[in-house]
Amino acid sequence: MEEKSEFLGKESVKKLLFKLSTPVIIGMIVQALYNVVDTLFVGRAYGAESVQAIGGLSIAFPIQMIIMAFGIVLGTGGSSIISRALGARENEKAERTLGNVFSLSLLLSILIAVPFLLYLDLILEIFGATPGILPYASEYLEYIIAGGLFFVFGVAVQHIVRAEGNARLAMNAMLIGAGINILLDPLFIFSFGMGVKGAAIATVISQAVSSGWLLHYCLKGKGAVHFKAGNLKPNLKIIKEIGAIGLGSFVMQASSSLMMIFVYNALANHGGDVAIAVFGIVIKINSFIFLPLLGMSFGLQPIVGFNYGAKKFERIVEAVKLALIATTSFGLLGLLTIYLFTEQLLVLFSADPEYLAVGKHAVMIMLMGMPLIGLNVVTVTLFQALGQAKPSFLLSLSRQLLFLIPLVLILPKYYGLDGVWAAYPTSDLLSFMLSAFLLFRVYRTFKKHSAHAGIGTGKEMAVSGGFE
């Protein structure tokens, strides 16, 4: 088992980071296509009602992200434990963690589905759905929520597979799912005349196939961590550790959805259906920058976790530096590309003149802070991989809850719709400053410990860095 992950502590850090990150980045871009493709086909299918239909999928998106957030908390928490356990040669702990991720995926999926299906329309109204948008959002989400297990399990196991250094398999699973979704969308939406319902069914089927691919890999024992049915029994200690470490990622995703309540209500008050549709499209365009940044951080996670367990701190410092350079450069390049092709991207979804005018203006303001986001994403992942829940939790809270929500509440009072757009780059800047402060502190700690023989335990390192 150790041989399959030993390269994480031996191979060149630069080569290793890009070897692990590239498949993840490709996979994340493909993952972004799920909702984008649904929206693109739905926009084409509804003609004059395209703005309301797109608005419906836009309102549905944050709720879909809440479902996936439970998979992310299991995946980030479980993968952090597994990668550190592999580095410390604690194979039994890694196997118990895998089993608990499996059983928790099923339990959480059920706990999510029941209240959301019972109170779906009420929840959508809270999220800011207008009367024109509500029917489309509700019809789409009924099927997405019913198939929630495939989203939770698929996202969680993708993280686990990456933690043992097999990023290519996770990428292939996402490629298969996205490919099936692209093929099924026009069939269900146009050929069967099912509209938004067809888009949702196509997405669930594609996610089910992707999850099945990952399940087969785990059950056949092809990875560094072997599945054993006896490990499905809940282990309270492991569950607590998964929750503590994954809490930061969950908060980041859940707070993003919570934030949407304030944003969509502000958009409804200051711009109506058109502003809501525009915001949904800008978020989807933005995902083609943000998700690759997240993919780079996911490639970083197993390197940090394994080498932390093996006490090779100098390799962690090198990996974090490379990840920061890459994410910042990609954020800047992505921003420039979107600025150059704004109209071409917007018109893919709808040709409505008012939508295009509002959309061009929103893109120019909202995405200004994208080159700053890489630092926050990398720093959150670093603390997760180290098993440091508190700073990870703080950073995950910062961008969405601590900064963005107050800005969304305050700025529109003075600047109207522009205030909603401006809240995003302002929040990015404030989060960048906080992340830089915390990263500098942990960097000094790593440099101190890597410069001395007889390095202490991870806990001692955390205390000396001032994180506990």
N, C-alpha and C positions, 0 to 999 in steps of 0.2 A: 504493500500500500504506500509506503513512504516514497519508493522510487518514482511513482507517478507524479509526485508533487515536489520532489527534491530540487528540481531545476529552478524553483522559485528563489532558492537561496544561493545558487551558483552561477546562473547565466548572467551575461551582461545586462545591467539594469536598463539601459537605453533600449537594447534589442528586446528585452523581456516586456517592457512597458508597451511598446508599440505592437509586439506580437500578441499580447493579451487584449489591448485596447481596440485594435483595428477591427477584429470580428465583432466586438461589442458595439462599436460606433456604427458599423454597417447595419447590424441588427437593430439598433435604436432608431436609425433613420427609416428602416423598413417598418419598425413598429409605429412610427409616426404616421405612416401611410394608412393605417387602419381607419382612423377617424377622418383623415383628410380625404381618402377615397370615398368613404361613405358620404361625406358632405358634398364632394364634387358631383357624384352621380345624383344625389338627392336634389341639388340645386338645378341640375339639368332637367330632372324629371318633372319639377313642379312649375316651371315657366314663370307666369305672373306672380305666383305665390312663393317664389324661390327665397325671398328674404325671410318670410315667416318659417319656411321649412329649415333653412340654414340656421335661423335663430333657435329653432327647436333643438337641433343637434348641438348648438353652442351651449344652451342651458343644460342639456343632458351631459355634456362632457365632464364638468366637475364632479358630478355624481358617479360617473364611470370611473373617475380617478380615485374617488373614495374607496370603491371596491378594490381597485388595484393597489391602493395604499396598504391594505391588509396583507397582500402578497409581498409588498416591498418590506414591511416590518419583519415578516418571517424570513425573507430572503437576506436582508442586510444583517439582521441579528444572527441568523443561523450560519451564514457564510463567514461572518467574523469569528464565531466560535470555531467553526470547522477549520478555517485556514490557520488560526493560531494553534489549534490542537494538532494539526498535521505538522506544523513547524516544531512543536514540542514533542512529537511522536506519541501523542495521546490518542491512539486510533479508536479506542472504545468510546471515548467521549464524542468523537466526530460522528461515529455511527449512531449513537443515541440521539444526537442532535438532528441528523437527517430523518430518523424515524419520527421525532416529535414535530418536525416541520410538516411532514406528510399528514399526521393526524390533526394538527392545528388548522391546516388548510381546509379540511372538510368541515370542522366545527365552526370556524369563523365564517365560512361561506353561508352556512345555514343561519347563523345569528344575524348576518347582514341582510339576507334576502327577506326574511319575514317582516320586519318593520318597514323596509323600503317599499315592498309590494303593497302592504296594507295602507300606507299613507303617502303614496307616490304623488298624487296631484297636490296635496298640501305641501309636501316638500318642495316640489317644483315652484309653487307660488312663493314660498319663502325665498327661493333662489332668484326670484325676480321674473318668472315667466309671465308674460302678458297673455290676455285672452286669445290673441291671434297665434301665439307661439305654443301655448300649453298642449294642445292636442298632438302636435308633432313630437314634442319632447316626451310625452307620456307613452305614446305608442312605441317609440324607439326603445325607451328604457325598460319597459316590461320584459322584453326578451333578453336584454343585456343583464338585468338583475337575476333573472331565472337561470342564466348560464354563468353566474358569478364564480362558481367553483373553478371553472377552467381559467378564468383570469387570475384568481388568487394563487392557485397551484402553479400555473405556468410561470408567473412572475417570480414566485418564491424559488422554484427549482432552477430557473435560469441563473439566479444569484449563486445557488449552491454549486452548480456546475462550473461557474466561473471561479469560485473559491478554490477549487482543486486544479485550476489552471487550464480548463477545457473551454475556453471562450468560443472556439469555433463551433462546437456543438450547440451552444446557446444561440449563436448567430443563425445556424442552419434551421433550428426550430422556429425562429422568428421569420426567416425567409419563407419557409414552407407555409406558415400561417398566413403571412401577408399575400403570398402568391395565390393561395386559395381564395382569400377575401376579394382580391381584384377580379378573379374569374367569376365568383358567385354574385358579386354586387349587381352587375348589369343583368344577370339572369333573373335574380329575384325582384329587382326594382322595376325593370322594363318588361322583360318577357313574361313574368308572372303578374305584373301590375301591382306589386305589393308595397311600393313606395318606401317610406321610412321603416316600416315593419320588415321589409325584405332586406334592407341594409343591416338591421340589427341581427336578423337570423343568419345572414352571411358571415357577420363578424363572430358570432358565437360558434358557428361550425368551424371556422378557420382557427379560432383559439382552441377549440377542443382537439383538433388534429395536432396542433403545436404541442399542447400539453401531453397528449398521448405519446408523441415522439420522445419527450423528456422522461415520461414515466417508464417507457420501455427500456431506455438507457439505464435508469436507476435499478430497475428490477432485475436486469441481466447482469448486474455487478461489473459493468465495464469501467467504472470510474475508480478514483482513488478511495472513495468512501463507499462501502458496501451496504446495501439495504438488508435489514433483517426484520422480519415481522414482529419479533419480540420488542423491538425498539419503538413500536407505535404507541406503547403504553406511556402516557404522559409522565414526564419527569419534572417535578415542580422547580427544582433548581435550574434546570436547563431552560424551562419556559420563562422563568424570571429573568435569566440572563439574555435570552432572545428579546424579550420585551424591553429590557433596559437599554440594550444596544440599538435595537431597531426603532425605538421610540422617536429618535431624531428624524429618521426618514419618514416615519408615519406622520409626524407633526408637519414636516415639510410638505407632504402631499395633502394631508387633511386640511392644513391651514390654507393651502392654495385653494381648496374647494370652499372652505369657510370664507375666505377672502372674496370669492366669487359672489357670495350673497350680497356683500356690500357693493361690489363693482356693478353687478347686473341691476341692482335696484337704483344705483346712481345713474347708470346708463338709461334705464327706463324713464327716469325723471327728467333727464337732460337731453336725451336723443331718441328714445322710443325703439321700435323694432329694428330700424336700420342700424342704430348704434350697437345694439346687442348682436346683430348679425356680423357687423364689421369687427367687433371685439373678438368674436369666436374665430373668425378667419385669421385675424392678426395673431392670435394665440397659436393657431395651427401652423402658420408660416414661421412664427418664432420657434416652434418645436423643432424645426430642422436645424436650428442653431443650438438650442438648449440641450436636446437629447444627445447629440454627439459629445457635448461637454460632459454630460452625465455618463456617457459611455466610456470616456477617457478615465473618469474617476472610478468606474467599476473595474476597469483594467488595473488601476492602481491598487485597489483593495486587497487582492490576494498577495501582492508583493509586500505591502506593508504588514499585513497580518502574519504571513509566514516568517518574515525576517524579524518581526517583533518577538514572535515565539522563539526564534533561534538567536535572539539578542544581537542581530547584525544591524545596528542602528545607522551606520554610515550608508548602507544601501537604501534605507528609508529616506534619508535626507536627499540623496541623489534622485530617487524616483519622484519625490514630491516636487523638486525643482523642475524636472523635465515635464511633469504633468501641468505645472503652472504655466510654463512657456507655451506648451501646446494648446491649452484651453484658451488662454488669452489671445493667441494668434488666430485661432479658429473663430473665436467670437468676433474679432475685428474683421476678418475676411468675410464671414457670413453677413455681418451688418452691411458692409459695402456692397455685397452682391444683391441683397434685398433692396437697398436704396436704388440701385441701378435698374432693377426690374420690378418695381412696385406695381405698376399698372398691369403688366403682363401676368403677374401672380394673382392679383385681385380678380381680374376678368375671367379667370379659369372657373370661378365659382358662380358668378352672376354678372350680368352686364347692366344691371340697374344703375342709372346715372347718379342718383343720390347716394347709393351704396359706394360707388367708385370714388366720388368726391370726398365723402367722409373717410373712406378707407385710406386714401393717399395721405391725408393729413394725420390720421391716427398712427400710421406706420412710422412716419418721420419723427414723431415725438416718443411713442411708446418704446421703441427698440434702441434708443440712444445708449442705454446702459449695458447692452449686451457684452461688450468687451470686459466689463468688470465682474461678470457673474462667475467666470471660471474659478476665481480665487475662493469664492464662497463654497462652490460645489466640491472642490478639491479638499478644502479644509474640513468640511463636514465628513467626507469620506475618510479622511485621515483619522479623525477622532473615533469614528465608528470602528475602523479596522484595529485601532489600539484598544478597543473595549472601553473607551472613555465616554460614558453616556452624558455626563453633565455639559461639557462644552459642545458636544454634538447637538444636544437638545437646544441649547441656547442659540447656536447658529441657525438651526433649522427654524426656530421661532422668529428669528430676527427679520428676515427679508419679507415674509408674508404677514405675520401678525404684529410684531413690534413696530414696524415701519410702514408697510403698505396700507394696512387698514386705516390707521389714523390719517394718513395722507389722503386716502380716498374720501374720508369723511370731511376733511377740512378744505382741501383745494377746490373742489367743485363749487363750494359756497362763494368763492371769489372769482373763479375762472370758468365756471360752467363745465361743458363737456371737455374742454381742453384740460381742466383740472384732473379729470379721471385719467386721461392719457399721460399727463405729466407726473402722476404719482409713481409710475413704474420706474423711470430712470432715476428719480430722486431716491426711491427705496433701494435701488441697486447700488447707488453711491454710498449710502449709509451702511448697508450690509457689507460692502467691500471694506470699509474702514474698520468695522468690528472684526471681520475675518482676518484682516492683516495683523491686527493687534494680537489676537490669540495665536495665530500661526507663528508669529515672531517669538512668542514665549516658548512654544513647544520646540521650535527650531534650536533655540539656545540650549534647551534641555538635552536634545539629541546630540548636539555638538559636544556638550560637556561629558556625556556618558560614553560616547564613541571614542573620546580622547583618553579614556582611562581603562586600564586593565581591571578585571574583577568587577564588571558591570553588575549593578544590583538588579533586583527584580523589577518587573514592569510596574508594580504598584509603587515601589520606591521612586522610580523615575517619574511617575505621575505626581507624587507628592512634591518632589524637588522642583517640578515644573509649575507647581501651584494650581493644579487642576482639580484637586479633590478637597 
